[in-house]
């Protein structure tokens, strides 16, 4: 999603955006319409990375054009807000083939999204950069995060919890790598 400096733009958001210009890792979260799951994933992972001191830029996109330019779904915004995350400044955009050039890692929220990404990207598709988000939590299980779009608010809470756990696994893995790199460096210099 792109950012819009609308009325919900906060000082904290500006820090996140300022940090994203020079970042160590660029991650893209992708779902179908970019209004329910991927905005939550963007907000959750960006918040966790910020709190962990990781200099990451997290964005989101959709494979379809149904909602381009719109804000996240009101229930996605509500559930994020209830969990201390503000995603109201996000705006939907469509996934493009050049995203494989711009991002280090691309997480799809469902298997059908991976197929759509492959179709859109054509010869730019890079298998080494893409994975299902839930594989971070359940490696090799290839599980989808179900789309809550047509369901009740409870579905958005369930989706938030799943995405939150997967994003926590990403942060733990990154922190483990960072600690291992520091230990290697210390051993090489000591």
TORKOLNU-921035 format. One record per residue (C-alpha): x, y, z. Coordinates in steps of 0.5 Angstrom, whole numbers, always signed. Example, Ala and Ser with C-alpha at 12.3 -4.5 7.8 and 13.67 -1.06 7.14 Angstrom:
BEGIN
<x->+25	y->-9	z->+16>
<x->+27	y->-2	z->+14>
***
This chain:
BEGIN
<x->+0	y->+0	z->+0>
<x->+2	y->+7	z->-1>
<x->+2	y->+12	z->+4>
<x->-3	y->+18	z->+4>
<x->-1	y->+24	z->+9>
<x->-8	y->+25	z->+11>
<x->-12	y->+26	z->+18>
<x->-9	y->+20	z->+21>
<x->-2	y->+21	z->+19>
<x->+2	y->+21	z->+26>
<x->+9	y->+23	z->+28>
<x->+10	y->+16	z->+29>
<x->+8	y->+14	z->+22>
<x->+13	y->+19	z->+20>
<x->+19	y->+16	z->+23>
<x->+17	y->+10	z->+20>
<x->+17	y->+13	z->+13>
<x->+23	y->+17	z->+14>
<x->+27	y->+10	z->+17>
<x->+24	y->+7	z->+10>
<x->+28	y->+11	z->+5>
<x->+35	y->+7	z->+8>
<x->+33	y->+0	z->+10>
<x->+36	y->-6	z->+11>
<x->+30	y->-10	z->+9>
<x->+25	y->-9	z->+4>
<x->+19	y->-13	z->+5>
<x->+12	y->-14	z->+1>
<x->+6	y->-17	z->+4>
<x->+1	y->-19	z->-2>
<x->-6	y->-21	z->-2>
<x->-12	y->-21	z->-7>
<x->-15	y->-14	z->-6>
<x->-10	y->-11	z->-1>
<x->-16	y->-8	z->+4>
<x->-16	y->-14	z->+9>
<x->-10	y->-19	z->+10>
<x->-4	y->-15	z->+7>
<x->-5	y->-8	z->+10>
<x->-6	y->-12	z->+17>
<x->+1	y->-16	z->+15>
<x->+4	y->-9	z->+13>
<x->+2	y->-6	z->+20>
<x->+4	y->-11	z->+24>
<x->+11	y->-13	z->+21>
<x->+13	y->-6	z->+21>
<x->+11	y->-5	z->+28>
<x->+14	y->-11	z->+30>
<x->+20	y->-9	z->+26>
<x->+20	y->-2	z->+29>
<x->+20	y->-4	z->+36>
<x->+25	y->-9	z->+35>
<x->+30	y->-4	z->+32>
<x->+30	y->-7	z->+25>
<x->+31	y->-2	z->+20>
<x->+26	y->-5	z->+15>
<x->+21	y->-2	z->+10>
<x->+14	y->-6	z->+10>
<x->+9	y->-5	z->+4>
<x->+3	y->-9	z->+2>
<x->+0	y->-10	z->-5>
<x->-6	y->-14	z->-8>
<x->-6	y->-18	z->-14>
<x->-13	y->-15	z->-17>
<x->-15	y->-8	z->-18>
<x->-22	y->-8	z->-15>
<x->-20	y->-3	z->-9>
<x->-14	y->+1	z->-12>
<x->-13	y->+8	z->-8>
<x->-18	y->+6	z->-3>
<x->-16	y->+5	z->+5>
<x->-16	y->-2	z->+8>
<x->-23	y->-5	z->+10>
<x->-26	y->-1	z->+16>
<x->-26	y->-8	z->+20>
<x->-18	y->-9	z->+19>
<x->-17	y->-2	z->+21>
<x->-21	y->-3	z->+27>
<x->-18	y->-9	z->+29>
<x->-11	y->-6	z->+28>
<x->-13	y->+0	z->+32>
<x->-16	y->-5	z->+38>
<x->-9	y->-8	z->+38>
<x->-5	y->-1	z->+38>
<x->-3	y->-1	z->+30>
<x->-6	y->+5	z->+26>
<x->-6	y->+3	z->+19>
<x->-11	y->+8	z->+16>
<x->-6	y->+12	z->+12>
<x->-5	y->+6	z->+8>
<x->-8	y->+6	z->+1>
<x->-8	y->+0	z->-4>
<x->-4	y->-1	z->-10>
<x->-4	y->-7	z->-15>
<x->+2	y->-12	z->-15>
<x->+7	y->-11	z->-21>
<x->+13	y->-15	z->-24>
<x->+18	y->-9	z->-22>
<x->+16	y->-11	z->-14>
<x->+21	y->-17	z->-15>
<x->+26	y->-12	z->-17>
<x->+24	y->-7	z->-11>
<x->+23	y->-12	z->-5>
<x->+28	y->-17	z->-2>
<x->+22	y->-22	z->+1>
<x->+15	y->-22	z->-2>
<x->+10	y->-26	z->+3>
<x->+3	y->-28	z->+0>
<x->-2	y->-29	z->+4>
<x->-5	y->-35	z->+0>
<x->-3	y->-40	z->-5>
<x->-8	y->-37	z->-10>
<x->-4	y->-30	z->-9>
<x->+2	y->-34	z->-11>
<x->-1	y->-36	z->-18>
<x->-3	y->-29	z->-19>
<x->+4	y->-26	z->-17>
<x->+7	y->-31	z->-22>
<x->+2	y->-29	z->-28>
<x->+3	y->-22	z->-27>
<x->+11	y->-22	z->-26>
<x->+12	y->-27	z->-32>
<x->+20	y->-27	z->-33>
<x->+21	y->-23	z->-27>
<x->+18	y->-28	z->-22>
<x->+24	y->-30	z->-17>
<x->+22	y->-37	z->-13>
<x->+28	y->-35	z->-8>
<x->+24	y->-28	z->-6>
<x->+17	y->-31	z->-5>
<x->+14	y->-35	z->+0>
<x->+7	y->-36	z->+4>
<x->+7	y->-32	z->+10>
<x->+4	y->-38	z->+14>
<x->+11	y->-42	z->+12>
<x->+14	y->-37	z->+17>
<x->+10	y->-40	z->+23>
<x->+9	y->-47	z->+20>
<x->+15	y->-49	z->+15>
<x->+13	y->-53	z->+9>
<x->+5	y->-53	z->+11>
<x->+3	y->-48	z->+5>
<x->-3	y->-46	z->+9>
<x->-7	y->-40	z->+7>
<x->-9	y->-34	z->+11>
<x->-17	y->-34	z->+10>
<x->-20	y->-28	z->+7>
<x->-24	y->-25	z->+12>
<x->-27	y->-20	z->+7>
<x->-35	y->-23	z->+7>
<x->-35	y->-25	z->+14>
<x->-36	y->-22	z->+21>
<x->-31	y->-18	z->+25>
<x->-29	y->-24	z->+29>
<x->-26	y->-27	z->+22>
<x->-22	y->-21	z->+22>
<x->-19	y->-22	z->+29>
<x->-17	y->-29	z->+28>
<x->-14	y->-27	z->+22>
<x->-10	y->-21	z->+26>
<x->-8	y->-27	z->+31>
<x->-5	y->-31	z->+25>
<x->-1	y->-26	z->+22>
<x->+1	y->-23	z->+28>
<x->+4	y->-30	z->+30>
<x->+7	y->-31	z->+23>
<x->+10	y->-24	z->+24>
<x->+13	y->-25	z->+31>
<x->+17	y->-31	z->+28>
<x->+20	y->-27	z->+22>
<x->+22	y->-22	z->+28>
<x->+25	y->-28	z->+32>
<x->+29	y->-31	z->+26>
<x->+32	y->-24	z->+24>
<x->+34	y->-23	z->+31>
<x->+37	y->-30	z->+32>
<x->+41	y->-28	z->+25>
<x->+43	y->-22	z->+28>
<x->+45	y->-25	z->+34>
<x->+49	y->-30	z->+31>
<x->+52	y->-25	z->+26>
<x->+55	y->-21	z->+32>
<x->+57	y->-28	z->+36>
<x->+61	y->-29	z->+29>
<x->+64	y->-22	z->+29>
<x->+66	y->-23	z->+36>
<x->+70	y->-29	z->+35>
<x->+73	y->-27	z->+29>
<x->+76	y->-21	z->+32>
<x->+77	y->-24	z->+39>
***
